[in-house]
Amino acid sequence: MALVVEAAGGILYRWRGDFRGWTKFVDHDQTPEGASPHAVLDEIEVCVVHRPRYDDWTWPKGRVDPNETPLHAAVREIGEETGMNVELGAYIGEVEYALEDEGRNARHGKAAKRLDTKHVRYWMATPLDDEAKQRLRTAFGPIRLADREEIDSVVWLPVFRARRILTHPLDRDVLDQFVDRVEEGAAFARTVLLVRHAKAEARKTWNGTDADRPITPRGAAAAYALGRELACYNPSRLVSSPWRRCQETLKILSWQTGMPLENADPLTEDAFAADPDAAWECFLDQIKRTVADGRNTAICMHRPVIGGIFAHLRTICATKALAKRLISSTPYMPTGTAIMFSVVDGKDGPVIINIQKVTPIVY
């Protein structure tokens, strides 16, 4: 049986000059100043690395370690190969090729089933500033710089020059997908993380109030593991229902990063039952705040509330395909997981342009 090696990486990009000031999209084709997506691409530089073993220029990437998610591996590998701590943004796509083609300038279709293959997932990524790097250090874990025998050169290039220097056709395909994401507005997007609290003690066996029902020991393990995944997106604000099981789910990440937990009273189960519209307005206000101040936000809540929130979120998705990813039947999402939304400011309000599931590994 053929072996599939899982790997992850990304296209690390940065802005030239003060172009990052163009942060509001009127639609998915233009900025308010009337600049075309091509003009946006002209102001972006991407990071390409050289591997002496293969004498090739490629995107930073590497194998997923045991008990590691591709999401976490992408941040770790980009950090190891470029020397920069990063935050992830929109998902770009994936490629698969025969392991025997590693480092070769060849284009093949999907590798034959009898061949060992490498499956690589890619994300958009941007460098962290010093404050964010220090804040996330404990939550994410250590990143060591790759040896020069593995990576001996790291360069920043305009998009059109990167296309010329990349060795592999599949890497150019990934660049095409990156360009698609940029043209959708992803380079201007901010991240909102909707978190479902970790597994809580059963209602029928809990003698206290529902508001005070805690997470279980396994739920605590899931909450710890989830923090490592949320850290990949560099949240700088943590918001939660004030009920205990939601608070405990984000408490470890709060402790590790030094970020306080902000209470959102309309997101409790009782408040939602009494006024569903108030819960949505609360969540929408957090989305607008995230887009306005550029601070990625994680928001923890309960299963019934999530169902109501999803119904509204489907209406602000950029496409029907995205909206369909927000399922309409309970339980909506597993306990101790999150959903990442890339959000831009459209002419009629926030628009979701990318959705990712965030599922930790508990071991």
C-alpha positions in Angstrom: 0.0 0.0 0.0 1.3 3.4 -1.0 2.5 5.8 1.7 1.1 9.3 1.9 3.4 11.8 3.7 1.4 14.8 5.1 3.1 18.2 4.9 2.1 21.8 5.3 3.4 25.3 4.6 2.4 28.6 3.1 3.1 31.7 1.1 4.5 34.2 3.5 3.9 37.7 2.2 4.4 41.3 3.3 3.4 44.8 2.1 5.7 47.3 0.5 5.6 50.9 1.8 2.3 52.1 3.3 0.0 50.2 0.9 -1.4 48.3 3.8 -3.5 51.3 4.5 -5.9 50.1 1.8 -7.9 48.0 4.2 -11.5 48.4 3.1 -13.0 46.7 0.0 -16.0 48.1 -1.7 -16.5 44.8 -3.4 -14.2 41.8 -4.2 -12.7 43.5 -7.3 -11.7 47.0 -6.1 -10.4 49.0 -3.2 -12.2 52.3 -2.3 -9.5 54.2 -4.2 -10.4 52.3 -7.3 -7.2 50.2 -7.5 -7.4 46.9 -9.3 -6.4 43.6 -7.8 -3.4 43.7 -10.1 -2.2 46.9 -8.4 -2.6 45.2 -5.0 -0.4 42.4 -6.2 2.2 44.8 -7.3 2.5 46.0 -3.7 3.0 42.5 -2.2 6.3 40.6 -1.7 6.4 36.9 -1.1 9.0 34.8 0.6 10.8 32.0 -1.3 13.4 29.7 0.1 16.4 27.8 -1.5 17.0 24.1 -0.6 20.7 23.2 -1.3 19.9 19.5 -1.2 17.7 19.8 -4.3 19.1 23.2 -5.5 15.6 24.4 -5.9 13.5 27.5 -5.0 10.2 26.7 -3.3 7.7 27.8 -0.7 8.5 27.1 3.0 6.9 23.8 4.0 7.7 20.5 5.8 6.3 17.3 7.1 3.6 17.2 9.8 5.0 15.8 13.0 3.3 13.0 15.0 0.4 14.4 17.1 0.5 17.7 15.1 -2.1 19.2 12.9 -1.3 20.5 9.4 -2.3 24.0 10.7 0.3 23.9 13.5 2.8 22.3 11.2 2.4 25.2 8.6 3.3 27.8 11.2 6.2 25.8 12.6 7.7 24.9 9.2 7.4 28.5 7.9 9.1 29.7 11.1 11.9 27.1 10.9 12.6 27.7 7.2 12.3 31.5 7.2 13.3 32.5 10.7 10.1 34.4 11.2 7.2 33.7 13.5 3.9 34.1 11.5 0.2 34.1 11.7 -2.0 32.2 9.2 -4.8 33.7 7.2 -6.9 32.3 4.4 -6.4 28.7 3.2 -4.8 28.6 -0.2 -5.1 25.0 -1.4 -3.2 21.7 -1.6 -1.0 19.7 -4.0 0.1 16.1 -4.1 3.0 14.6 -5.9 5.2 11.4 -6.0 7.9 11.4 -3.3 10.4 10.4 -6.0 9.7 13.8 -7.7 10.8 15.8 -4.6 13.1 18.5 -5.8 12.6 17.7 -9.5 11.4 20.2 -12.1 8.5 18.1 -13.3 4.8 18.4 -13.7 2.7 15.3 -13.2 -0.9 14.7 -12.5 -2.0 13.3 -9.2 0.5 10.6 -8.4 -0.4 7.0 -9.2 -1.9 5.1 -6.3 1.0 2.6 -6.3 3.5 5.4 -5.6 4.4 6.9 -2.3 3.2 10.5 -2.3 3.5 13.8 -0.4 0.3 15.8 0.3 1.0 19.5 1.1 -1.5 22.0 2.4 -0.8 25.7 2.0 -2.0 28.8 3.9 -1.5 32.6 3.5 0.8 33.8 6.2 2.2 37.2 7.4 5.1 37.9 9.8 4.3 38.6 13.5 5.5 41.8 15.2 7.7 41.5 18.3 4.8 41.9 20.7 2.7 39.2 19.1 5.7 36.9 18.9 6.3 37.2 22.6 2.6 36.9 23.5 2.1 33.7 21.6 5.4 32.0 22.5 4.1 29.8 25.3 0.8 29.0 23.7 2.3 27.9 20.4 5.5 26.3 21.5 9.1 26.7 20.4 10.3 27.1 16.8 13.9 26.4 15.9 15.7 27.7 12.9 16.4 25.2 10.1 20.0 24.2 9.5 21.8 25.8 6.5 22.1 22.4 5.0 18.3 22.4 4.8 17.7 26.1 3.9 20.6 28.3 2.8 18.8 31.3 1.4 15.6 33.2 2.1 14.5 36.0 -0.3 11.6 38.4 -0.6 10.4 38.9 -4.2 7.5 40.7 -6.0 4.9 38.2 -7.2 5.9 38.3 -10.9 9.5 37.6 -10.0 8.7 34.8 -7.7 6.9 33.1 -10.5 10.1 33.2 -12.6 12.4 31.9 -9.8 10.2 29.1 -8.5 11.6 25.7 -9.7 8.5 23.6 -9.7 5.3 23.9 -11.8 3.2 22.9 -8.8 4.6 25.8 -6.8 3.5 28.1 -9.5 0.1 26.5 -9.3 0.0 27.4 -5.6 1.1 30.9 -6.5 -1.9 31.1 -8.9 -4.2 30.1 -6.0 -2.6 32.7 -3.8 -3.3 35.4 -6.4 -6.9 34.2 -6.5 -7.2 34.6 -2.7 -5.7 38.1 -2.9 -8.1 39.1 -5.7 -10.9 37.9 -3.4 -9.6 40.3 -0.7 -7.9 37.9 1.6 -4.8 40.1 2.0 -7.0 42.6 3.7 -9.1 40.2 5.8 -9.1 39.8 9.5 -9.8 36.7 11.5 -12.7 35.8 13.7 -12.6 32.5 15.5 -15.9 31.0 16.7 -15.2 28.5 19.4 -17.5 25.9 20.9 -16.7 25.2 24.5 -15.0 22.0 25.4 -16.9 18.9 26.7 -18.7 19.8 29.9 -20.1 17.7 32.7 -23.4 16.1 31.8 -26.5 18.1 32.9 -28.1 15.1 34.5 -25.2 14.4 36.8 -24.3 18.0 37.7 -25.9 19.2 40.9 -25.1 22.9 40.5 -26.6 25.5 38.2 -26.2 25.2 34.4 -24.2 28.4 34.3 -21.6 26.9 36.7 -21.3 23.5 34.9 -17.5 22.9 34.3 -15.7 21.2 31.5 -14.5 17.6 32.1 -10.8 16.5 32.4 -10.9 15.4 28.8 -12.5 18.7 27.9 -9.7 20.5 29.7 -7.2 18.6 27.5 -9.1 19.6 24.4 -9.1 23.2 25.6 -5.3 23.1 26.0 -4.8 21.5 22.6 -7.2 24.0 21.0 -5.2 26.9 22.3 -2.2 25.7 20.3 -4.4 25.8 17.1 -6.0 29.2 17.9 -2.5 30.6 18.4 -1.7 29.9 14.7 -4.1 32.8 13.8 -2.7 35.3 16.3 -5.8 36.2 18.2 -5.3 39.4 20.2 -8.7 39.6 21.9 -10.6 36.8 23.7 -14.3 37.0 24.2 -16.6 34.5 26.0 -20.0 33.8 27.3 -19.6 34.3 31.1 -20.8 30.8 31.8 -18.1 28.6 33.4 -17.6 26.0 30.6 -16.9 28.7 28.0 -14.6 30.6 30.4 -12.6 27.5 31.2 -12.2 26.7 27.5 -10.3 29.9 26.8 -8.8 30.3 30.2 -5.6 28.4 29.4 -5.0 30.5 26.3 -5.7 33.6 28.3 -3.2 32.6 31.0 -0.5 31.6 28.4 -0.8 34.9 26.4 -1.6 37.3 29.2 -4.8 38.4 27.4 -7.9 39.0 29.5 -11.2 37.4 28.9 -14.0 39.8 27.9 -17.5 38.7 28.8 -20.3 38.8 26.3 -23.5 38.4 28.3 -25.9 38.0 25.3 -24.1 34.8 24.3 -25.2 32.6 27.2 -27.8 29.9 26.5 -30.4 31.7 28.7 -29.8 35.1 27.0 -30.0 33.6 23.6 -33.3 31.8 24.4 -34.7 35.1 25.6 -33.4 37.3 22.7 -31.7 35.5 19.8 -31.4 38.8 17.9 -29.4 40.3 20.7 -26.9 37.4 20.6 -26.4 38.0 16.8 -26.0 41.7 17.3 -23.4 41.0 19.9 -21.5 38.7 17.6 -21.8 41.0 14.7 -20.4 43.9 16.8 -17.4 41.7 17.5 -16.9 41.0 13.8 -17.1 44.7 13.0 -14.8 45.6 15.8 -12.3 43.0 14.5 -12.3 44.4 11.0 -12.1 48.0 12.2 -9.2 47.7 14.6 -7.4 44.7 12.9 -7.3 42.6 16.1 -8.1 39.0 15.4 -10.7 37.7 17.9 -11.7 34.4 19.4 -15.2 34.1 20.7 -16.5 31.1 22.8 -20.1 30.2 23.1 -22.7 27.4 23.4 -24.2 24.9 20.9 -27.7 26.5 20.7 -26.2 29.9 20.3 -23.9 28.7 17.5 -27.0 27.4 15.6 -28.6 30.9 15.7 -25.3 32.6 14.8 -24.7 30.3 11.8 -28.1 31.2 10.4 -27.0 34.9 10.2 -23.4 34.1 9.1 -24.7 32.2 6.1 -26.3 35.5 4.8 -22.9 37.3 4.8 -20.8 34.7 3.1 -19.3 35.7 -0.2 -20.6 32.6 -2.0 -23.3 29.9 -1.6 -20.5 27.3 -1.4 -19.1 29.0 1.7 -22.5 29.3 3.3 -23.2 25.6 2.9 -20.1 24.9 5.1 -22.1 26.3 8.0 -24.4 23.4 8.6 -27.9 24.0 9.7 -28.4 20.9 11.9 -27.3 20.4 15.5 -24.7 19.9 16.9 -23.3 22.4 14.3 -19.7 21.7 15.4 -18.0 19.3 17.9 -17.1 20.5 21.4 -13.6 21.9 21.8 -13.3 23.0 18.2 -13.4 26.3 16.4 -14.3 27.7 13.0 -12.1 30.4 11.4 -13.7 33.1 9.3 -11.7 35.5 7.1 -13.7 38.7 7.0 -13.4 41.8 4.9 -15.3 45.0 5.1 -17.7 45.1 2.1 -19.8 48.0 1.0 -22.9 46.6 2.8 -21.0 45.4 5.9 -18.7 42.5 6.8 -18.3 39.7 4.2 -16.9 36.2 4.9 -14.5 35.1 2.1 -12.9 32.1 3.7 -13.9 29.4 6.3 -11.6 26.8 8.0 -12.3 24.2 10.6 -10.0 24.2 13.6 -9.8 20.8 15.2 -7.1 20.0 17.8 -5.5 16.7 18.5 -5.8 15.4 22.0 -3.3 12.7 22.9 
